Amino acid sequence: MATTVKYGDIGKSVGDLLGRDYPVGTVKLDVTTKTPNGVSFTVNGSQESKTGVISGELKAKYADHKNGLTVTNTWNTKNVLSAQVELENKVAKGLKLDINASLLPAVGQKAAKVGINYKQPGVFTRGTVDLFKGPSFTGDIVFGHEGFLLGADVGYDVLNGNITRYSTAFGYSAPQYAVALHATNGLSVYSASFFHRVNPDVEVGAKATWDSKTPNAPVALELGSKYFLDKDTFVKAKIDNGGRLGLGYTQRLRPGVKVSLGGSFDTTRLNESAHKLGISLVLEN
């Protein structure tokens, strides 16, 4: 029996198809270098086309796979310092402990979260306690059997004794296709999605969403596809019922160098400046 996916990965295949590889309205650069002893350094930056604001992050990560230890430190252009320590499969098989802390020195703002993940064939559960907000607890659990997935997610304010959020999801995954149903925002927003790998070169998918709390709300529908031109190049396209068309082109220029071009076009206002373009460059050694 395969290991069950985490709650956020139910419907991930169609989410990636519709959401990834569209660097719209921004210019992005990601550079990652790795050392032989398990240390990696990453610098990423982006500039918003509309505002011209540049943001970025410097990350150093050490991974000791033998002992299940991962330590990550980051510093971004908002002057937020953060550190994360993960310990996996050391205390018990399938158990992962996670401590994440951050500090904004300019105002002394602090944050700290303690998390625990446990996965076994047929079940994947996670829990996180935010020590400075509430404190509050968030948790989810997924049960899986022969491709079927059933999960639930909940948030709880410990201080006030209130449930802050809850949702549920159901999915089925096969080698060539996947379907998912979600009920989020306190079971008030419903979505259904499917993903189909038609052949090794073609993928298609769609998602429909309905908000029951919005009077006379129409169903939001989005359809997307992906086509591999060759082993290093693919193109993507998506369109929704609002007339917004997304196009993407991604190519691996050589090992460790990948470029993506993206565009978003409002087909209901073709003669207006309602369109966005973007580019992303990823470099890895």
Steps between C-alpha positions, in 0.01 A plus 500: 500500500641839399547775758197731517553862392465796735175696508629788288596259222149370434434640152862614465538375142233733363619777732848479349359485148295818547729690735866427430729619218308824443739777617246774434562866584845444645864434420646220714847361555590194708860389548586185698843350566572176686812375676609134530436493877127577482498882518305699242477875448207665325450860395169598347368836394204644316385835367134583461435649158221729623673653803867438421551375857785251533490232769732212572623238741826336595478140623755256639398138553685208656369146456636198684295225337669225699370642828180654359605854595435812293585856608389799293579869557357787295528879486279702269480859380229575757772436761328188631740242642370145524630159597353154463614169648352171378565152637351212303490125565732534799262472795274254316451386143263734318520769770629848417556779754518861383592825678468827308583843645530847351595849618448849359775693684375847404187467714588196710221292346544129572333183376548136587328182391544141611376227271475124482430282197427130501463290187446132446340299221136602509528809720676839504434744784654836593467740791649845561486728804561873447641611834460877456165519319242387749665255552321323218496150360457381143480139399397271220472131429466293183399137468583314181418160355559371147511850350207641699575794732287654774628792706400775742664821620427707812627811677448568873561810712623358831465827693138569406394140451369564148523297182640748247472290184405159373489329164493159341612337177453179306712376213590209282836461328601256227815492285334684211239717670383651828180660630441704815212661690558773761272675748685794660432820697282324754348275233367802309727498193484190282731395220538203268802431282649240272840432344565268206831400344370423153837371380865563593489836317157638590336587833160664553307606807217717625363641823156634593439708816178625660465729804167429670522814716504735200145577382437381143865404472591342167722196483860597423641265238862468388641268233868437429735286295869419470684376192859377486676614182799285593661362816630847597215727386130533569224754446195562715168676450200566722180700481217575742136597457594863563691506173848507654749309286833381636792383288831354612821375339772316691829367369801338661781669309757263645539300823440740789362786288125544451309797363124560509298765317143578597214723399149579621255653255148631556318389187206727583726808487753424229539866405571613858814478714361215709762244405807381693828337401778346705817295497671261741858373490617210719869413536625192688841337516 
